[in-house]
Amino acid sequence: MAKLKSDEIRRLTAHLKKRTNDAEQFNFIEDELRGEEATEFIREPEILSYFTESEIEIDFEETKWILKMIRYTHLRMIQRGISRDTIIKLFKRFIEFCRKNNEVITVGAYTIFGKSDSQSKSITLRIDVDDVSDKKGKAHTVTVFVGSGNVEDAFFIAPEQ
């Protein structure tokens, strides 16, 4: 059980206010976000329904990647103030890093630590690669957060210069 930080609450309530027309429902959600069990509350399916899934096509050299951002990732992006462009940059740099270092991207889970630029905070992106071939790849985000998590089996991507 844990509370959310006030800047996280502010970002989430701003997003949710645009997504709901029911003032009573919004007030209930806002109260829960300010409560002691907020971190558990935001995992509820009813809350995730206010966040969208999206697919991003990323062309990298001769390979076309489809990166699906699931609802939970969208929620975490809003919560932590991480932009979609930041996620795209980090994923592209992961692909580039693997290619430069002759690392083969295979089906499975990856943890990517990096920064979008030298001034930004460290970001951890968790992805699952669902399908990969010479010409295409499919992956989906699992979650994204600020800071570093478990370093086992992780790729460290240096910030862009």
N, C-alpha and C positions, 0 to 999 in steps of 0.2 A: 504494500500500500504506500502510495507516494503522491505528493502534490506536484502539480506542474509549475514551472516558473511563470512569473507574471507576463513576460514577453511572449511566451508560448501560448498562454491563455488569450492574450490580446490578438495574436495572429489567427488562432483557431476560431475565436468568436467572430472576428471580422469575416472570415471565410464562411462560417456557418450562417451568419446573419443574411448573407446574400443567397444562401441555398434554401432557407426555410421561410415560408409565409405565415406560419403559425406562431404567434407571439408567445403563447403559453408553452409550446414545445421548445422554442428557443430559450426562454427563461429557465426551463428545467435543465436543458443542456448546459447553459452557462453556469448554473449553480453546481452542477456535477463537475464541470471543468475546474471550478474553484475549490472543490472538496478534497478531502483526504484520500479518496480512492480514484482520483482522476486518471492516473496512469492505467488502471484497470478498465475504467469506463470507456476510454478512447479505443479500446480493443473490441468493443461490442459491435456486432453486425449492424445495428441500427445507426450507429455513428458513422461507420465506414460507408454506408449508403450515401452520405453527403459528399463523398469524394469520388473522383472519376478515375477510370482506367483509360490509358491512352497507349497508342503504339507510335513509335518513332522509327522512321526509316533512316538508317545511317549507312551512307556509301563510304566504304574505306578501300581505297585502291580498287581492286576488281571484285571485292566482296560486298554484298548488300546484307546488312544486319537489320533485323527487326527487333527493337528493344521495347518490350511491353512494360509499362509502369503500372503496377497494380494499385488498387485503392489504398492499401496500407502504406505504400511508399508515398503516394500523394499526400496522405495525412501527415506523415513524418516530414515531408518537404515543407508543408505549410507550417507545422509545429516548429520546426527548426529554422525556418527562413532560408531554405535552400532552393535555388531556382532550377527550373527544368534545364536551362542552358548549362548550368554547372554539372548536372548529372550527365548530360550528353557529352560535354568536354571530358569528364572523367572516364566515361566508358570508351570514347574514342582514343584517349591516351592509353588506356589499358590495352586496347587492340594493337595500337602502334608499339607499345612497350613489348608485347608478346612477339610481334613480328620481328622487331629489331633484335631481340634476344633469342630468336629461334625457339620460342616457347609455343607449343601447339595448344590451341584452345580446344578442349574436348567437352563433351557433355558432362555437366556436373556443377557443383557450387563453387563460387569464387568470392573472396573478400578483397576489396580494393581499397587501399588507404591512399589518400592524396589530397591535394589542394588544387583549386581551380586557378589560383595565382599566388604569388609570393606573400601577399598581404592577408589572404583569407585563412579561416580556421581549417584545421584538418577535418576531412570528411571520410566517413567509412561508407562504402556502397557494397551491399550484398546482392549478388545476382546469381541466378541459375541459368546456365546455358542449356537450352532444351534441344537444339538441333544445330549442327554445323557441318558444312561441306566446303569445297573450294570456292563456290560462287555465292553461298548464302549462309546466314547464321540466324538463329532465333534464340533470344534470351529474355528473361523477365527479371525485373527487380524484385527483391524480397523485402529489403528495407534500406533506409539510408539514415545516418545520424551524424552528428558533429562529434569529433574526437576519434580516438582509436579504440578498437575492441580487441578481440582475440587475434593475436598475431600469427597463430598457426595457419599454415597454408595460405598466407596472404600475399598480395602483390602490393608493393610500395611504389607509388607513382610520384615522382618529383613534381613540384609546381612548375607551371609554364614560366619561361624566362622572358 
